[in-house]
Amino acid sequence: MGEASAHDSLNARLNAYMDKKGLRSTGQRRTIADTFFNGPRHITIEELLSRARQADPRIGYATVYRTLKLFSESGIANEHNFGDGPTRYELADEGDDHHHDHLICLECRRIIEFHDEAIEELQAKLAARLGFEMASHKHEIYGVCDTCQKARAKKKR
């Protein structure tokens, strides 16, 4: 699915959720959504607020916070806490073809997305062997990235 059609699909999901909950689509929500859809993959509330204010300086922190919670509740965004303080948000994966996991560097906080079919198959086999019906999962690996390892090695010289 192309990026534009994925965004259309997520927007449709959001609109259906808002209709179901009796919420209206405001100009500020649309600005926040557009900014979120076109922003970096793992964005904090503060980063999204800063970007959204470029389009509409009247947008406040509470509006961004509530809108991101709405995105999360509606299934168009995933919340991540990578242990560095702020919660980060990313667009929800659209189907099995787009699922990914994360490597998180404990030194520079870089987040690397990856997909490994062998890991996915192993998880499914493990769940089946234990009689567990898997609905979803998060796989996060914490360590030190290659750049930080090289910098560390350089300092030791």
MIRONU-449211 format. One line per 8 residues: number of its first residue (from 0); for each residue x, y, z of N, C-alpha, C. Coordinates in steps of 0.05 Angstrom, whole numbers, m for minus. Example, Ala and Ser with C-alpha at 12.3 -4.5 7.8 and 13.67 -1.06 7.14 Angstrom:
# MIRONU-449211
0 = 264,m114,156,246,m90,156,264,m66,156 ~ 257,m45,142,273,m21,143,258,1,157
END
This chain:
# MIRONU-449211
0 = 17,m24,0,0,0,0,18,25,0 ~ 12,44,m18,28,68,m19,23,86,5 ~ 41,105,9,39,122,33,13,138,33 ~ 5,149,10,m20,165,9,m44,148,16 ~ m45,124,4,m68,106,9,m68,96,38 ~ m44,92,49,m43,83,77,m53,106,95 ~ m46,131,89,m56,153,105,m86,156,101 ~ m96,152,77,m125,153,72,m139,131,89
8 = m128,108,90,m139,86,105,m140,93,135 ~ m118,104,145,m116,111,173,m135,134,180 ~ m137,153,161,m156,176,164,m185,165,165 ~ m191,146,148,m218,134,148,m224,120,174 ~ m204,106,185,m207,92,210,m212,112,233 ~ m197,134,232,m200,155,252,m227,168,251 ~ m236,174,226,m262,187,223,m285,168,232 ~ m283,143,226,m303,123,235,m304,122,265
16 = m280,122,278,m279,121,307,m291,146,319 ~ m285,169,308,m295,194,318,m326,195,315 ~ m336,186,292,m365,185,288,m378,167,309 ~ m366,144,314,m377,125,334,m377,138,362 ~ m357,154,368,m355,166,394,m369,193,396 ~ m381,202,373,m394,228,373,m376,252,375 ~ m351,249,365,m332,270,365,m331,284,338 ~ m326,310,338,m325,324,313,m296,328,304
24 = m292,331,279,m266,336,267,m262,366,267 ~ m242,376,282,m236,404,283,m213,411,265 ~ m209,436,259,m187,445,243,m160,438,256 ~ m159,442,283,m134,435,297,m128,405,296 ~ m149,389,300,m145,360,298,m134,352,270 ~ m146,364,249,m137,358,222,m108,367,218 ~ m101,390,229,m73,399,227,m54,380,241 ~ m62,372,265,m45,353,281,m43,327,266
32 = m65,317,254,m65,292,239,m46,294,215 ~ m49,315,200,m31,319,176,m2,320,184 ~ 3,335,206,31,338,216,41,310,225 ~ 25,295,239,32,269,249,38,250,226 ~ 20,249,206,23,231,183,48,237,168 ~ 57,262,167,80,270,151,105,275,167 ~ 104,269,193,127,273,210,145,249,213 ~ 164,251,231,183,229,235,168,205,247
40 = 180,181,245,167,156,253,161,155,283 ~ 178,164,300,175,161,329,176,189,341 ~ 152,201,343,151,230,351,139,232,379 ~ 150,251,394,139,257,421,118,279,419 ~ 103,282,440,82,303,441,95,330,436 ~ 118,335,449,131,361,446,140,366,417 ~ 151,345,404,160,348,376,136,354,358 ~ 114,339,362,90,343,346,78,371,350
48 = 78,379,375,68,406,382,84,428,367 ~ 110,425,368,127,445,354,122,445,324 ~ 119,422,312,114,421,283,86,431,276 ~ 66,423,292,38,431,287,35,462,290 ~ 50,473,309,48,502,313,59,518,289 ~ 75,506,273,85,519,249,62,524,230 ~ 42,507,230,18,510,213,m3,526,228 ~ m5,523,254,m26,538,269,m15,543,297
56 = m5,568,302,8,575,328,m11,573,352 ~ m37,572,347,m57,571,369,m59,543,381 ~ m48,522,368,m50,495,379,m35,493,405 ~ m49,481,425,m37,479,452,m28,450,458 ~ m12,448,479,m2,422,488,m25,403,493 ~ m45,412,508,m68,394,516,m82,383,491 ~ m85,400,471,m98,391,446,m82,369,432 ~ m56,373,431,m39,352,419,m40,327,435
64 = m38,329,462,m39,306,480,m65,291,476 ~ m88,305,477,m114,291,474,m117,279,446 ~ m107,293,426,m109,282,398,m92,257,395 ~ m68,257,406,m51,232,404,m64,209,420 ~ m77,215,442,m91,194,457,m114,183,440 ~ m128,201,426,m150,194,408,m139,176,385 ~ m116,184,374,m104,168,353,m97,140,363 ~ m87,138,387,m79,113,399,m104,96,404
72 = m125,108,416,m150,93,422,m163,83,396 ~ m161,99,375,m174,91,350,m158,71,333 ~ m133,66,342,m117,46,328,m100,57,305 ~ m99,83,302,m83,94,280,m55,100,289 ~ m50,100,315,m23,105,326,m16,85,348 ~ 9,79,350,19,62,371,36,79,390 ~ 32,74,416,48,88,436,72,70,443 ~ 95,83,446,120,68,454,133,84,476
80 = 142,69,496,160,81,516,186,65,515 ~ 206,78,504,232,65,499,251,70,523 ~ 241,78,546,258,81,569,274,106,571 ~ 268,125,553,283,150,553,266,174,563 ~ 244,168,575,227,189,586,201,193,571 ~ 201,208,549,176,214,536,164,191,521 ~ 138,190,520,124,170,504,127,179,475 ~ 132,160,457,134,166,429,111,153,414
88 = 103,165,393,80,156,377,89,151,349 ~ 78,130,337,83,124,308,57,114,296 ~ 55,118,270,32,108,255,30,78,259 ~ 5,69,262,0,40,266,8,25,240 ~ 17,1,243,23,m16,220,m3,m23,206 ~ m3,m21,180,m26,m29,164,m23,m57,154 ~ m32,m76,169,m30,m104,160,m4,m117,166 ~ m2,m143,162,22,m159,168,46,m151,152
96 = 42,m140,128,64,m133,110,81,m110,121 ~ 70,m95,140,84,m71,149,94,m73,178 ~ 89,m95,191,97,m98,219,127,m95,221 ~ 136,m83,243,164,m80,248,169,m80,278 ~ 194,m84,285,203,m84,313,225,m63,315 ~ 236,m60,339,255,m38,344,280,m47,358 ~ 302,m35,350,328,m36,364,331,m8,376 ~ 337,m5,402,340,21,414,367,23,427
104 = 383,43,418,409,47,429,407,61,456 ~ 420,49,476,419,60,503,437,85,507 ~ 454,90,488,472,113,490,462,137,475 ~ 456,134,449,448,157,434,417,159,430 ~ 403,138,439,374,136,437,363,132,409 ~ 381,126,390,373,120,362,354,97,362 ~ 333,98,346,314,76,343,316,66,315 ~ 321,40,313,324,27,287,301,7,283
112 = 286,10,262,264,m8,256,275,m32,241 ~ 264,m55,246,272,m79,231,248,m98,229 ~ 250,m115,209,231,m137,206,247,m162,200 ~ 242,m183,214,256,m208,209,235,m231,209 ~ 231,m243,186,211,m263,183,217,m288,201 ~ 242,m294,205,249,m317,223,239,m312,251 ~ 242,m287,261,232,m280,288,201,m283,289 ~ 188,m273,268,159,m274,267,150,m303,267
120 = 163,m320,251,155,m348,250,160,m362,277 ~ 183,m356,290,189,m368,316,168,m360,337 ~ 160,m335,337,140,m326,356,113,m340,352 ~ 106,m344,326,81,m358,320,82,m387,329 ~ 105,m400,324,108,m428,332,108,m431,362 ~ 121,m413,376,121,m413,405,93,m410,416 ~ 79,m390,406,51,m386,416,34,m410,410 ~ 36,m422,387,20,m446,380,28,m469,398
128 = 54,m473,403,63,m495,420,52,m493,448 ~ 49,m468,457,39,m463,484,9,m459,485 ~ m4,m463,462,m33,m460,461,m43,m432,465 ~ m27,m413,456,m33,m385,460,m41,m372,433 ~ m64,m359,433,m73,m345,409,m62,m317,409 ~ m43,m312,392,m29,m286,392,m46,m265,377 ~ m50,m242,390,m65,m220,378,m46,m200,366 ~ m24,m194,381,m4,m175,372,20,m179,389
136 = 41,m164,383,65,m165,399,82,m140,394 ~ 100,m135,413,120,m114,410,147,m127,415 ~ 166,m122,398,193,m133,402,212,m109,403 ~ 224,m105,426,244,m83,429,269,m95,440 ~ 291,m89,426,318,m98,435,334,m74,442 ~ 344,m73,467,360,m51,477,389,m59,477 ~ 406,m40,468,435,m45,467,449,m20,458 ~ 472,m24,445,489,m2,436,493,m5,406
144 = 486,17,391,487,16,362,517,16,353 ~ 521,10,328,548,8,316,563,35,318 ~ 549,57,314,561,84,316,572,89,344 ~ 556,83,364,565,87,392,587,68,400 ~ 586,43,389,607,24,395,634,34,383 ~ 633,45,359,657,55,346,668,79,361 ~ 650,97,370,658,121,386,671,112,412 ~ 659,91,425,670,81,450,698,69,446
152 = 701,54,424,727,42,418,748,63,412 ~ 740,84,399,758,106,392,768,120,418 ~ 750,123,438,758,136,463,778,120,479 ~ 776,93,476,794,75,491,822,76,480 ~ 826,85,456,853,85,444,871,106,456
END
